Amino acid sequence: MWQLCLGAHIARLEMEIAYKHLIPRIDEIELAGPVDRLSSSLVGGVKRLPFRYKLKPA
């Protein structure tokens, strides 16, 4: 028996949209505060990553 994450497909679609439509429009991007990392022995990653961005004119 195998398990499937129900949110994985939605996450892939969100990333596809971001890569195709949002990222090409970003003109500037910078950190807007400190990065908070997860403190867990099971998973690693970023808990909070504040940033500012400016989009290119449409």
C-alpha positions in Angstrom: 0.0 0.0 0.0 1.3 3.5 -0.9 0.3 6.8 0.4 -0.4 10.0 -1.5 -0.3 13.5 -0.2 -3.6 15.2 -1.2 -2.1 18.6 -1.3 0.9 17.6 -3.5 -1.0 18.1 -6.8 -2.2 21.6 -5.7 1.3 22.6 -4.6 2.7 21.5 -8.0 0.0 23.6 -9.8 0.8 26.6 -7.6 4.5 26.4 -8.3 3.9 26.0 -12.1 1.7 29.1 -12.1 4.4 31.0 -10.1 7.2 30.0 -12.5 5.2 30.7 -15.6 3.5 33.9 -14.7 4.8 35.6 -11.6 8.6 35.1 -11.5 9.2 36.5 -15.0 7.5 39.7 -13.9 9.6 40.3 -10.8 11.9 43.3 -11.3 13.5 43.4 -7.8 13.3 41.1 -4.7 14.9 41.5 -1.3 14.6 40.1 2.3 12.2 42.1 4.5 13.2 40.7 7.8 14.8 37.7 9.6 14.4 34.2 8.3 12.8 31.9 10.9 13.8 28.2 10.5 11.9 25.2 11.8 13.3 23.6 14.9 12.3 20.0 14.5 14.2 16.8 14.5 11.8 15.3 11.9 11.8 17.9 9.2 13.9 20.9 8.3 13.0 24.0 6.5 11.9 27.6 6.7 9.0 28.7 8.8 8.9 32.3 7.9 10.6 34.1 5.0 9.5 37.7 4.7 10.4 39.5 1.4 9.6 42.6 -0.7 9.3 42.7 -4.4 8.6 45.1 -7.3 7.0 43.9 -10.5 7.9 45.1 -13.9 5.3 47.4 -15.6 2.7 45.4 -17.4 
